[in-house]
Amino acid sequence: MGAGEGPADISNLDFSALFGSLTEASLNGDINGVIDVAAPVLWPMLLGSIPTAAAVWLIFYFPLKNLVERYQHRRNQTRIKP
């Protein structure tokens, strides 16, 4: 699927042939073959994962940052000062 084309018809997608070709190209060390076979599936998956990754980052980053800052503050207070 090239730029500007609509989504492929999923009913015509043969996953067993796709993964068979991918496995064969991988075992033969054919990097171009792996890219040719995997790109039509990999790029939409990669692009679709970006919003999910951003949401997960927002959900976990700020609470964890707060926990680490509180831990470091408490640790610094309990250290023996010379």
Secondary structure, 3 states (H helix, E strand, C coil): CCCCCCCCCHHHCCHHHHHHHHHHHHHHCCHHHHHHHHHHHHHHHHHHHHHHHHHHHHHHHHHHHHHHHHHHHHHHHHCCCC
